[in-house]
Amino acid sequence: MTETDFPAPPADRSGPKRRFSPLLLVMILVAIVGVGTGGYGFWTLMGYRMMNFADGAMASTVPRGSVVLYRWADVPEIPRGAVVLMDLSAYPGTSAQAGLAIQRVIGVGGDRVVCCSADNLITVNGKPVKEPYADDDNGYGRKEYRSFDVQVPPGSVYLAGDQRNNSADSRLFADMPGQGAVPLSKVRGIVVGLGSILSAEPFPQTTAFVEAGLPGDPVSDTGFRTSRYLMFAGIGLVVLGVIGAIVSVVRSAGKRRRAAAVPPGH
């Protein structure tokens, strides 16, 4: 038998070998990072809630109809000057269905809050506080608001609306049991932004109490902005990764078809 008598080897019908595209791997990793980043941003953003403000108690600071963003969590400590969302049922004789309101903290646990100095200023621990956001005379214009001298119990805050002549707040209950102090358990959150959760700007925080010589820093919370950026960035990375992966697969498939169309030996 001569060498030419051996049968020819079978033709390779497997076609072009598949190769894993580095671009596809990169795009998959980009999408995975996007899911993690966007998911973390979304999760942390859910720590905030919105409320449409219709009451007039804070109208000089927050116009009626405004949407406020508040940090929705247990509040172990609140600085003086912070604006909080509170349960109105905290006040004596108020119905459990009274609803929620936003008011400003003018005293914290252990403070002695007095109304008022000769200049119609609230004093806290003997220090008069100039409150530029309060647009009137701390309530002297209405008979319902009287001078008071209260000691805020531990674990409580003392509240007042910025529209001092039009606010049902702690001052109205100064001569009742508890003297109008609101337990922290009745505080639902701290207002940190103005606007919807996807577009809110930081809420202007006051330094009035610090400037009066009282300890404690104002609220500093712009975490909702960071969470929002992370969520949008994550969505963008997922979209980029998915589109990039599709393009990579389509290009690879096209190369394989062109390679398969080339006759053997060419």
C-alpha angles and dihedrals in degrees: 000000000000126000090254091060093071113101117253116258114262116267116260103249096171092095125212115345115254114243125195110242116232087209090058090052091050092049092049090051091048090053092048091051089048092054091051095045095044092044092052091048092049093047094051092043088059087068086077131070136192131228130185108230117221104151121102097220093095099028094123089061104023113032118224112272094029121137114229126198118216135184105251106211145092107295110214094174134016125191123227112267095031118133111228140187108236140179110250090211086078089081119085115265093010120133119252086235094054092113133215134312138178118237138160126257109238096167138020133202112308095019124127107219118193132182118235149010123195087269092054092254127144111243122210117195088344095308117117112227121212105212110192092182093061105087101197145031103296091265102306088128092071128054092223090071114070134173113276142184113201137169110216111226119233113271092029141094133212115228140199134171118239089235089070097184092050108042132102098211144131093302092067091061100043092117095047130083108293089020090243097298113151118221114233087239087070093053111095100187149320120268108240105159147030116225137027122324091259097047108023122139121211114278112245107254121206127234092191095114094046090049088052088060099259120137123245134075123251119255112284112188123141093144090120089066092052091046091049092051091048092050094050092043090051092051090050092051092049092051091047092048095048094047091045091050092050091049091049093051093047092049092048091049090050092052091051092051092050091048091049091051093059109096116240113270094028 
